[in-house]
Amino acid sequence: MSAPLYDKLLKHRRENIYPFHMPGHKMGRGIPEWDIFSMDITEINGFDNLMNPKDVIKEAEEKMAALYGAEKSFFSVNGSSGSLIAAVTAVCREGEKIIAARNCHKSVYSAFVFSGAVPIYVYPEQIPNTDITGGIDAEKIKKAIYENPDAKAVIITSPTAEGICSDVEKIAEYAHDNGMLLIVDEAHGAHFPFSDILPKSALEQGADIVVQSMHKTLDAPTQTSVLHIGTKHVDSQRIMKTLSMIQTSSPSYIFMSVMDKCRDELEKNGRKRYKIFMDKIRLYRQKFNFKNMRLLDEKYIGKYGIKDIDISKLTVISKNIKGTEIASKLEERKIVLEMSCPGHFTAICTPSDDDEGFIRLKKALFEIDNEIKKNGSADLCMPYPKMEMIYKPRDAFYMNEGEIDFEKSAGFVSAEFVIPYPPGIPVIVPGEKISRKAIDIIKNYAESGVEIVGCTHQRLEKIRILS
Ligand SMILES: Cc1ncc(COP(=O)(O)O)c(C=O)c1O
């Protein structure tokens, strides 16, 4: 092949593959054909500057803020990863504490390395007999705040990639009562304001900084994200500075203009489109009755720290078969999921999905369900391991390193991240003492076919440790 990636993408596009993954426009189904290259300009006269918006970008960002009910909104072309790094770096200086949910996305831990912030972890609840983390118990955040009154901020993920929401309102109240800011990673929830059936948005619940990926659930291209400022307590000038530090100096006008257009569409037709979509998703959810799979649904609300569930995502807990095996079987049938783990999988659904996709998914899942042997492949669901932080992430990242067999590494302090991807939450963070349980969990992910990233030896022969 002369252009291996390009050629492969063209082939992929021709193959009638159905995407239950992001971006939310579903391989163009949700947006009209665009002559993209003719709109790919740079900061020429009259087109403003993302790093110092005064004109047309400022106007577009103000319209975004008005739609979402934010004090101010910033476009970001570096995904929510970039927005989260900018948020944490703006709020915490070297050595300052931040109370952090331990199931944050890997970019939040990168922010700890870049900023020197000291995380005080609060572990998520666990849904029993699954490998899905529940919500963050607000009372545990309250306790961490009480024990660390000098912390600058609290950061949580809500919803998670599986659609689980924590009690943001209560957590915001506890943070504010103690003069702390609340940052919410709402990367998977940019669609929340457009249906009353969906969870309340973090901005509505009083969060100070809210980061959303437009590309995950809306009709916008990969990399598009918005950082919203929800309250007057945030220093927006500092956010502007950190955002410009972590972003390209040549932001794509395609990305920015599609964000603007997507906002315009949502403003005009968002609620109407989501009404039709949510009716459809409820209907399909009722039809998804399997012997070996169960949907994560509203029954879980009120337990395991779960305040609400985004039912637009189809998160399915598997029995007698691994979630990753189901994903492979779906791929054989030309259906591609967003995420699969040893004990569950998630399909991202958006208004840009068509009935053909849902019908194909339902048919394929019923076929797979009937193929599953009772007591087949065992569930290997493990709760998230509790880790001991010996050094803060930034210090550990810059210390001297050595190497040891991964299998024999329990008791040593890791010099690197070990991250199953998906879900992109580090099991091991630099500076944490490696435990036997962490090793087993990572091996379980790897043996199930989940990619391991963040570390030097991705086949896990060795691990870098602090020497
Ligand atoms: C919970 C969560 N937060 C943040 C991100 C980063 O988002 P982005 O891909 O827009 O950088 C992800 C990515 O998958 C995520 O799952």
The ligand as a Tripos MOL2 file, in Angstrom:
@<TRIPOS>MOLECULE
LIG
   16    16     1     0     0
SMALL
NO_CHARGES

@<TRIPOS>ATOM
      1 C1        -13.5910   10.2950   31.0290 C.3       1 LIG1
      2 C2        -12.7230   10.8930   29.9620 C.ar      1 LIG1
      3 N1        -12.2030   12.1020   30.1380 N.ar      1 LIG1
      4 C3        -11.4080   12.7010   29.2200 C.ar      1 LIG1
      5 C4        -11.1010   12.0590   28.0540 C.ar      1 LIG1
      6 C5        -10.2170   12.7390   27.0560 C.3       1 LIG1
      7 O1        -11.0120   13.2110   26.0120 O.3       1 LIG1
      8 P1        -10.4230   13.5980   24.5780 P.3       1 LIG1
      9 O2        -10.4070   12.3410   23.7910 O.co2     1 LIG1
     10 O3        -11.4210   14.5940   24.0600 O.co2     1 LIG1
     11 O4         -9.0810   14.1630   24.7620 O.co2     1 LIG1
     12 C6        -11.6070   10.7710   27.8220 C.ar      1 LIG1
     13 C7        -11.2670   10.0720   26.5660 C.2       1 LIG1
     14 O5        -11.6610    9.0270   26.2410 O.2       1 LIG1
     15 C8        -12.4380   10.1760   28.7930 C.ar      1 LIG1
     16 O6        -12.9440    8.9440   28.6220 O.3       1 LIG1
@<TRIPOS>BOND
     1     1     2 1
     2     2     3 ar
     3     2    15 ar
     4     3     4 ar
     5     4     5 ar
     6     5     6 1
     7     5    12 ar
     8     6     7 1
     9     7     8 1
    10     8     9 2
    11     8    10 1
    12     8    11 1
    13    12    13 1
    14    12    15 ar
    15    13    14 2
    16    15    16 1
@<TRIPOS>SUBSTRUCTURE
     1 LIG1         1 GROUP 0 **** ****
